[in-house]
């Protein structure tokens, strides 16, 4: 028996049905496999297995084509040898096919497989004016205690922030930002040496300083391209880049199309500078529209799957944001439940990095949704 991945062939076709199927497969993270060189008994077993995986199947005596979710494709690969005992070559082919759909994020010495499970990215604001928890953690003990709680609850990354970029924010100097962050970065690394640290900053002097401190991820709301020194610094480092789209200074006639253009152009700029694609993750920039917490935010919450074709992890950064106040009248301390609802909607469409204030509840969300998404019933073949 043989198997091949024919998903990419639909990109080259010009008829509407093929183009629609290609777009659907990219958005919904599906794969189209084609099996051949089998006998009647094998065809029946394979058809049953694909139906159990909720695949769309078309079978003839010579060829079987199936549309599967990528999660189902990985499960098919895992279960293959239990159904087809003498076809190890096909299992190897399936393994190689599914590997090309895996999404990794290289951040410093850490390589996260975001295909298996989304990342929980904990926010540690050390600023007096952050929109949600500004001024809440004022002492070193407060910060370290909270970091310990987030790590214990399941945070994969701790992001230290010394400059808010909320709507209408007041800029601070690089010196002030470093005074706010460096002592805590050093203290966290000393207390929790295994912790993966990130920083949210758009200033080159801050980036340069924290790279030498062993920070693994830099989150830049300016997408690293506003200062050529940033590109050189990033190319010479090993940090992971979180590059953000922002539309605070412009409106779009075609929001989704313009965002596609931005990310494609930004990725091309970063990789042309010598930055490996696997080091780059994306952020749509929810809350960074020209009209704060306006209609564009909801488009971005809905259209996150439009960027799955880029095969880079997309951040979900909506924790307790102001849209929940404007739309639902919720105070910031009452926004957790609706934050989790929004995160669920975006994770199910492909969001792989959940940037959150509430780690324990997000961990429960990720655990439950992952279990549901891999919930296939594979009965023994008849």
C-alpha positions in Angstrom: 0.0 0.0 0.0 1.1 3.6 -0.7 0.0 7.0 0.7 0.7 10.5 -0.5 -0.4 14.0 0.7 -2.3 15.7 -2.1 -3.3 18.8 -0.1 -1.0 21.1 -2.0 -2.2 20.0 -5.4 -5.4 22.0 -5.0 -3.4 25.2 -4.7 -2.3 24.8 -8.3 -5.8 24.1 -9.7 -7.8 27.0 -11.0 -11.4 25.8 -10.7 -13.6 27.2 -7.9 -14.2 23.9 -6.1 -10.5 23.2 -5.8 -9.7 26.7 -4.7 -12.5 26.5 -2.1 -11.2 23.1 -0.8 -7.7 24.5 -0.6 -8.8 27.5 1.4 -10.9 25.3 3.7 -8.1 22.9 4.4 -5.7 25.7 5.3 -8.2 27.5 7.6 -9.5 24.4 9.3 -6.0 22.7 9.4 -7.0 19.7 7.4 -5.0 17.3 5.3 -6.0 15.4 2.1 -4.5 11.9 1.8 -4.6 9.5 -1.1 -4.0 5.8 -0.7 -3.4 3.3 -3.4 -2.1 -0.3 -4.2 -4.4 -2.1 -1.7 -6.7 -5.1 -1.9 -10.4 -5.3 -1.2 -9.9 -6.3 2.5 -7.5 -3.5 3.1 -9.8 -1.0 1.3 -12.7 -2.0 3.7 -10.5 -1.6 6.8 -9.1 1.7 5.6 -12.5 3.0 4.8 -13.8 2.0 8.3 -10.8 3.6 10.0 -11.2 6.9 8.1 -14.9 7.0 8.9 -14.1 6.5 12.6 -11.9 9.6 12.3 -14.8 11.5 10.8 -13.0 11.8 7.4 -14.7 12.6 4.1 -13.9 9.5 2.1 -14.1 8.6 -1.6 -13.0 5.1 -2.4 -12.7 3.0 -5.5 -11.0 -0.4 -6.0 -7.8 1.4 -7.0 -7.7 4.6 -4.9 -9.0 6.0 -1.6 -9.0 9.8 -1.0 -9.8 11.2 2.5 -10.1 14.7 4.0 -9.1 14.6 7.7 -8.4 17.1 10.4 -4.6 17.3 11.1 -5.4 15.9 14.6 -7.1 12.9 13.0 -4.2 12.5 10.6 -1.8 12.3 13.6 -4.1 9.7 15.3 -4.3 7.7 12.0 -0.5 7.6 12.0 -0.4 6.5 15.6 -3.0 3.8 15.2 -1.8 2.5 11.8 0.2 -0.5 13.0 -2.7 -1.8 15.1 -4.9 -2.1 12.0 -2.4 -2.8 9.3 0.3 -5.1 10.8 2.5 -5.5 7.8 2.6 -2.0 6.4 5.3 -0.2 8.4 6.4 1.7 5.2 3.0 3.4 5.1 3.2 4.4 8.7 6.6 5.9 8.0 5.2 7.8 5.1 2.3 9.1 7.2 4.8 10.1 9.9 6.7 12.2 7.4 3.6 13.7 6.0 2.2 14.8 9.3 5.5 16.1 10.5 5.4 18.8 7.9 2.3 20.2 9.5 3.9 20.5 13.0 4.3 24.0 14.3 7.4 24.7 16.4 8.6 27.9 18.1 12.3 28.1 18.8 12.9 30.6 21.7 16.4 30.7 23.0 17.4 27.1 24.0 13.7 26.1 24.1 11.9 24.5 21.2 8.1 24.4 21.8 5.9 22.0 19.8 2.7 24.0 19.6 1.1 21.3 17.5 0.7 19.0 20.6 -0.6 21.7 22.9 -1.0 25.5 22.9 1.4 27.5 25.0 0.2 29.3 28.2 2.0 32.6 28.3 1.7 34.3 31.7 1.7 38.1 32.0 3.8 39.6 34.8 3.3 43.4 34.6 5.7 45.5 36.6 4.2 48.8 35.7 1.9 51.2 37.7 -0.4 51.9 34.7 -1.1 48.5 33.0 -4.8 48.3 32.2 -5.6 45.3 34.4 -3.0 44.7 37.1 -1.0 48.0 37.1 0.5 48.6 40.5 -0.8 45.3 41.9 2.7 43.7 42.3 4.8 46.4 43.9 7.5 44.5 45.8 10.0 41.9 44.8 8.3 39.4 47.1 4.9 40.1 45.5 6.4 39.6 42.0 8.2 36.4 42.9 5.2 34.9 44.7 3.0 35.6 41.7 5.5 34.2 39.3 5.7 31.1 41.4 2.0 30.7 41.4 1.8 31.1 37.6 4.5 28.5 37.0 2.9 26.1 39.5 -0.5 26.6 37.7 1.1 25.6 34.3 2.5 28.7 32.7 5.0 27.8 30.0 6.4 31.4 29.7 6.5 34.4 32.0 6.5 37.7 30.3 7.9 40.7 32.3 6.6 44.1 31.2 8.0 47.5 32.1 6.2 49.7 29.6 2.4 49.4 28.9 1.2 50.0 25.4 -2.5 50.3 26.3 -4.5 52.9 24.3 -3.3 56.3 25.2 -0.2 55.0 27.1 2.6 57.3 28.3 6.0 56.4 27.0 8.9 55.9 29.5 12.6 56.1 28.7 14.6 52.9 28.1 16.4 53.6 31.4 13.1 53.6 33.3 11.9 50.5 31.6 15.2 48.7 32.4 15.1 49.9 36.0 11.6 48.4 36.2 12.4 45.0 34.6 16.1 44.0 35.0 16.0 43.5 38.7 13.0 41.2 38.4 14.4 39.3 35.4 17.5 38.5 37.4 15.5 37.6 40.5 13.1 35.4 38.6 16.0 33.6 36.9 17.7 33.1 40.3 14.6 31.8 42.1 13.2 29.8 39.1 16.1 28.9 36.9 14.0 26.7 34.6 11.5 29.4 33.9 11.3 30.7 30.3 11.3 34.5 30.3 9.9 36.9 27.8 9.7 40.7 27.7 7.2 43.0 26.0 9.3 45.9 24.6 9.6 48.0 21.4 12.8 49.8 22.4 16.2 48.7 21.0 18.3 49.6 24.1 16.0 47.4 26.2 16.2 44.5 23.8 19.9 44.7 23.7 20.2 44.7 27.5 17.8 41.8 28.0 19.3 39.5 25.4 22.5 39.5 27.5 20.4 38.6 30.5 19.1 35.4 29.0 15.6 36.4 28.1 14.2 33.8 25.6 11.4 35.8 23.9 10.9 39.4 22.8 7.4 40.7 22.1 7.5 43.8 19.9 4.4 45.8 19.1 6.3 47.5 16.3 7.1 44.2 14.6 11.0 44.6 14.8 11.2 46.7 11.6 11.0 50.3 12.8 14.7 50.3 13.7 17.3 48.5 11.6 19.4 47.8 14.6 16.7 45.5 15.9 17.0 43.2 12.9 20.8 42.9 13.3 20.4 42.2 17.0 17.8 39.6 16.5 19.8 37.9 13.7 22.8 37.7 16.0 20.8 36.3 18.9 18.7 33.1 19.5 15.6 34.7 21.1 12.1 33.9 19.9 10.4 36.8 18.2 6.7 37.7 18.7 5.9 40.2 15.9 2.7 42.2 16.1 0.5 43.7 13.5 -0.8 47.2 14.5 -3.3 49.4 12.8 -3.5 52.3 15.3 -2.4 54.8 12.6 -4.5 53.6 9.7 -7.9 52.2 8.6 -8.3 49.4 6.1 -10.7 48.9 3.2 -10.0 45.1 3.4 -8.8 44.2 6.9 -8.1 40.5 6.4 -6.3 41.0 3.1 -4.3 43.9 4.5 -3.3 41.7 7.5 -2.2 38.9 5.2 0.0 41.4 3.3 1.5 42.7 6.5 2.4 39.3 7.9 3.8 38.0 4.6 5.9 41.2 4.2 7.0 41.2 7.8 8.0 37.5 7.7 9.9 38.2 4.5 11.8 41.1 6.1 12.7 39.2 9.2 13.9 36.0 7.4 15.8 38.1 4.8 17.7 39.6 7.8 18.9 36.1 8.7 16.2 35.3 11.3 15.1 31.7 11.1 11.4 31.3 10.4 11.0 28.8 13.3 11.9 31.6 15.7 9.0 33.8 14.7 5.4 33.9 16.2 2.6 36.3 15.2 0.2 38.5 17.0 -2.8 40.0 15.2 -2.8 43.1 17.5 -6.2 43.0 19.0 -6.7 46.2 20.9 -4.3 48.1 18.6 -6.8 49.3 16.0 -7.3 52.9 15.1 -10.5 52.9 17.1 -9.7 51.2 20.4 -11.9 48.1 21.2 -13.9 48.8 18.0 -15.2 46.6 15.2 -11.8 45.5 14.0 -11.1 43.7 17.2 -14.1 41.4 16.6 -12.9 40.8 13.0 -9.5 39.7 14.3 -11.1 37.4 16.9 -13.1 35.7 14.0 -10.5 35.7 11.3 -7.5 34.2 13.1 -7.9 31.0 11.0 -7.2 33.1 7.9 -3.5 33.1 8.8 -3.1 29.3 9.5 -1.6 29.0 6.0 1.5 30.8 7.2 2.3 27.9 9.5 3.5 30.1 12.3 2.0 30.1 15.8 -0.5 32.9 16.4 -0.9 34.6 19.8 -4.3 35.0 21.4 -3.9 38.2 23.4 -7.3 39.3 24.7 -7.1 38.7 28.4 -9.6 41.0 30.3 -9.3 43.6 27.5 -11.6 46.6 27.2 -13.9 45.2 24.6 -15.6 43.2 27.4 -16.3 46.5 29.2 -17.7 48.2 26.1 -19.8 45.3 24.8 -20.9 43.6 28.0 -20.4 46.3 30.6 -18.0 44.2 32.6 -15.5 45.6 35.0 -12.0 44.4 34.5 -12.2 42.2 37.6 -15.3 40.5 36.2 -14.0 39.6 32.7 -12.5 36.2 33.3 -15.4 34.1 32.1 -15.8 36.0 28.9 -12.1 36.1 28.4 -12.1 32.3 28.5 -15.0 32.2 26.0 -13.1 34.4 23.6 -9.9 32.3 24.0 -11.8 29.1 23.3 -13.2 30.5 20.1 -9.8 31.6 18.9 -7.9 28.5 20.0 -10.4 26.3 18.1 -9.5 28.4 15.0 -5.8 27.9 15.4 -4.5 30.2 18.2 -1.6 28.5 19.8 -0.1 31.0 22.3 -2.5 32.1 25.0 -1.3 35.3 26.6 -3.1 35.5 29.9 -3.4 36.9 33.4 -5.3 33.8 34.8 -3.0 30.8 34.3 -4.9 28.1 36.3 -8.2 28.7 34.5 -6.5 28.8 31.1 -4.7 25.5 31.8 -8.1 23.9 32.5 -9.4 25.4 29.2 -6.4 24.0 27.2 -6.6 20.6 28.8 -10.4 20.3 28.1 -10.3 21.6 24.5 -7.3 19.4 23.6 -9.2 16.4 24.9 -12.3 17.2 22.9 -10.3 18.0 19.8 -8.6 14.5 19.9 -11.9 12.8 20.9 -12.2 10.0 18.2 -13.7 6.6 18.9 -11.5 4.0 17.3 -13.3 0.6 17.6 -11.6 -2.6 16.6 -12.0 -3.2 12.8 -14.7 -5.7 11.9 
